[in-house]
């Protein structure tokens, strides 16, 4: 195999690995927020926009951080 193909598959594997790590981190953070603050109830039952923005900012922040790790 040419070097470009090998590097492509290495990069693809690294990206998939870090994506799985990011998804696990987001799931753990959501579980912690759910247990402590009942985040899902706040968002859907109480229609709290602030809670939804908080949850979204956590998700975006975690994924952004992991993307920066993958890029460098």
Secondary structure, DSSP 4 states (H G I P E B T S, - for coil): --HHHHHHHHHHHHHHHHHHHHHHHHHHHHHHHHHHH-HHHHHHTS--HHHHHHHHHHHHHHHHHHHHHHH-
